[in-house]
Every structure is written in C-alpha cells, then in structure tokens.
Amino acid sequence: MRTVMTEDPYVGAKREYDAEAAGVRSDLAAAGEDDRRLRELRVTAENKAAVLPVLRRWLAVLRYWPVADDLLVPYASKAAESEVMPVLIAWMRGRPTGYRLAVTSDGTLDADELMLGSLSSAIAGLASPPWAEDVLGLARDRSLGSARSALVLRLGRTKHPDVPSVLMDLVDDDSVAPSALRALVAARYRPALPVVEARVDAVDADIRAEARRAVRLLR
C-alpha cells in the first residue's frame, strides 16, 4: 500500500508567512534594512524617514495577520511617536477588517479581533499625556470589546485626571474588567474599593480572581 506523505502544517505556515512578507522585506532591503526578522526591526531617528513609509504602506494593504502583527512592533516606535500615533489611533477607530490567520489556525480565533488587539497593544505602548483624550476615548468604546485590554491596562500612562473614573466604569464591562481591576491596583486607587468589592463573586473566574486580588491589595 502506498503511503501518502502530508506536509507538516507548520512548514506550510512558514512558507505562507514568507510569501506574504516577501514584498515588505524587498522594500525594506531597498530602504537599507537587512533581512532580519520583521519584529526585530527597529525604527530610529536615523532610519525612520526611509523605513516608516514602507511599514505604513504595507500595514495599510496587508491582510495576513501574522505579518501585520509583526510589522506593528517596529512601526509603533517611540522615535516616531508623533508620526505613528495618529495613524494607529485612526486605524483602531476605523476597525480594519478582512484579516486572515495562518493555515495552522484551529478556527477558534478571529483575525479581525486579533488585529484590533495588536493595534491596542501598539497604542498602549506609546500612551502618554499628549494622547490622553484619544486613548481614553478608545478605552471607553465598549463596541471594541476585549481588544481594548492592553489600552485599559495602561491608561495610567496618560496621567489624565479622568483615568480612575474611567477604570471604575469599566470594572462592570466583562470584556476588559480584569485589565481595569489590575490598573486600579497599579494606581493604588483605594476609593475604587466598593466598585471592586461588587465583583468578587463575578461568574467569570478571571474577573472574580482579579477582584479578590484587588480587594486584598487596596484595603
């Protein structure tokens, strides 16, 4: 009986990734960047004029989430904060769609939701007072669901006076409640204790655990 050899799915995923990344790698090489892993690329004050336009152009058209996620890491550079934050915020507000996952995906994840989460993480990494209103606005937008988790966790970086009240409002939003609870603990915001105590018996195990931890640390 003849044995049919099947390809390792991870080999297929690597080939798929390389095919999707070929264009951006070629453009980066033309911009003077060597063929390193995309997530390891660093945008600096010296190379941003050449590299940022390449990353922005490809992020606007790529719909293969593994490559887009990797490109967001160098794109969300502190050295280019003033250029990239308005773009990242606009992208998240616009909720880009049409993303797909690697062939190894088991079908339980949503690529569009993952991309929103990637954008949230990128914005959170650059969150600071100049962007406070935009960041708080995204955190308040409950239609964005759990994709806001990274933003909610790092709201304190904005130094905005409304951060505690926003976090307390979000404690009853199950999609981001664990992050809101952790952020309140990080801020040592003891006036939130009654709001936190109201969630110690939450049905969701993660929320329940975070609420009980928060009560212990805020008392």
N, C-alpha and C positions, 0 to 999 in steps of 0.2 A: 504494500500500500504506500502510495507516495505521500510524503509529509510536506504540507504547505507551511512555509515559514512566514510568520507575520512580523511586521515591523514593530519594534519597541515604540510605544506611543510617545515616549519622551524624546526619542530620536526624531520622530515626526514633528514634535513641538519645537525642537531646536531648529529644524530646517524651516519650519513655518516662521519662527521668530526672525531668523536670518534673512529670509526673503522679504519680510515686512520692514526690516531695519535697513535693508540694502541702500535705499535712496538717501536716507538721512546720514548714514555712515559715509557715503560717497560725497555728499555736500559738506559734511564736517571735515573730511580729509582735504577737500578743496579750500576750506577755510583755515587750514593749517593744524587741525587736530588729528592726532594719530588714532589708530584703530583700537582704542581701549573699550572696555565695557561702557555702555551708554550711561549707566548710573554713576560711573566713576568720573565722568567728565565734570570739570569744574569751570564755571563761568567766573572770570575775574575782571578787574578793571581794565586789564591789558587786552583780553581777548573778546570782551563782550560785544564790541562793535561788529565783529565778524561772526561770532557764534550765535548770539541771541536771535538774529533774523532767521537763521537756519532752524533753530529749535521752534520758534514761533510758527514758521511756515508749515513745518511738519506736524506740529501739535494741532494745527487747525484742520488738517486733512486726514490724519491717521485715525483709523477706527479699530485698530487692533490694540486692545487694552494693555497687554504686557509691554509693548514698546512705548505706548503713550505714557504709561505709569513710570517707566524708566526715564523718559525724557523730562518729565516734570521735576525730577530730583535736581538736575543741573539748572533747569530753567528758573526754578524758584531760588535764585541766588541772592544772597544779601548784597553782593556787589552790584546787583542790577535791580534792587528793590523798587526804586521809583519807576522803572520801566515795566517791570513784570507784574506788580501788584494790581494795577488797574485792569490788566488783561486777564489775570487769574480770577479776579472778582467778577468781571463781566462773563467769563466762561461759566463760572458756577451759577450765576444768576440765570444764564441762558439755558442751563441744563442740557449740555450736548448729548446727543443720542446716536444710536447706530453702532455702538461698540460691540466687539465680539471677543470671546476668550480663546485660549489655546485649545488645541484638539484634545488635550488631556483633561479638560474641564468635565466634571461629572453632571453638569446641568443644573446644579443647585444654586449657582451664583448668577447674579445679574450684572452683566458687564457695564451697563449704563450706571447702575448704582455704585459699582466699584470705581468708575471714573469720577463720579461726584465725590466719593470718599478720598480719592487721590488729590483732587482739587482742594478739598477741605484741609488735608494734611499740608499741602503746599502753602496755602494761605496762612494756616496756623503757624507754620514755621517762620513766617515773616510778620506776624501780627505785632503791631506796635501802636503807640498813640496816634500817629498821623492817619491810621487806617481804622480807627476805633468805630466810627459810625457804620462803615461798610461791613466790618466784621461782626458787629453786634446785630446788624440787620440780617445777615445770613444766618446767624445763630438763632434768631427769633423766628425764622421762616420754617414753620413746622412741616410744610409741604416737602421740604428737603429730607425729612426723615433722619435715619441714623447716619447719613452721610455727614451730618454736622458734628459728629462726635469729637473729632480732633479739634475743631474750632471751639466748641464748648469747653473742652478741657483747658484750652489756652487763652480763654477770654481775659484772664487777669493781666496778660502781657499788654493789653491796650491801655491799662491804667484809667479806664473810663469810670466815672462815678456810678454809672448805672449797672456795672457788672454784677454786683451782689444781687440786685433785684431781678436782673435777667436770669441769673443762675437759679434763684429761688422759684421763678416762674417755670423754669424748665425741669425742676425736680418732679413735676407731675406728668412730664412728657416721657413715656416709657422708652421711646426710641433713643433718647440721649440722657435719660436720668442718671445712669451710672457715671457718665462724664461730668454732669452737673454736680453730683454729690462729691466726686473727687476734687473738683475745682473749688467747691466751698470749703472743703477740708484744707486744701492747699492755701487758701486765703485766710484760714483760721477765723472764718466769719461766724461767730457764735450767735448773733441774732437769728441765724437761719435754723437754729436747733428745733423749734416747733415744726417747721416745714419738713425738716429731715425726719423727725420722730414719726411723722404721719406716714412714712413709707417703710417703716421697719417690718411691717407684715405684708409687704407687697407680694403679689402672686409670683412675679418674676424673680427667680433665685438671685440673679446678678444684682438687681435693684435692692432686694432685701439685704444681701450681704454688704453692699456699699453703704446703705442707710445705717445699718447697725455699726459698721466701722466708723461712719461719720459721727454718729451719736457718741460713741466712745471717745473719739478724739476731740470733739467740740465741747464736751462737758468740762 
